[in-house]
């Protein structure tokens, strides 16, 4: 009797794992490519913070790219966590672009913001890469 109960328990747990895997968002190579590009740009742009004009252009580009990522990710089913994360990432990028339009931005502030974007994109990239294929 114990073996029957254990067998049923194992089947139930296995079934739950299969259903959970089915309900998860699956790996999307376009989503992964986009977040990788955002991360690479933030890495490159961070090194150009000493030039204010270039940094202003870079911040505007990154704000546009993160907005694209928000628009792309928001229609992927069962992707609520990534939608939220992409909006947060866009808020950081847009905040930097807005700051350039308001006042002069110091190179240190610029580097901190681009580093923050890079770190966030890295974490998002790890999550996307870990999805079932």
Secondary structure as UniProt FT lines:
FT   HELIX           2..23
FT   HELIX           29..46
FT   TURN            47..50
FT   HELIX           52..73
FT   TURN            74..75
FT   TURN            77..78
FT   HELIX           80..102
FT   HELIX           107..129
//
